[in-house]
């Protein structure tokens, strides 16, 4: 039996972390090196986690670069699976 699980987009994990750490938008931008536009795009789900973004997120939140890339790949695979149904 195939186990099903819900996969969340990486920006949702980040939003939860920002809230837990009580960071402001400027603090998030300082920790990640994102511009205002990049932070806005990312938090809205419009900026994918590529190598550059993964390095920034790993530096700001911890975890490895590979972890952040895997989160994006898992989300992408979940979206593709839903489309097939």
Buried (B, 14 or more C-beta within 10 A) or exposed (E): EEEEEEBEBBBEBBBEBBEEEEBEEEEBBEBBEBEEEBBBBBBEEEBBBEEEBBBBBBEBBEBEBEBBBBBBBBBBEBEEEEEEE
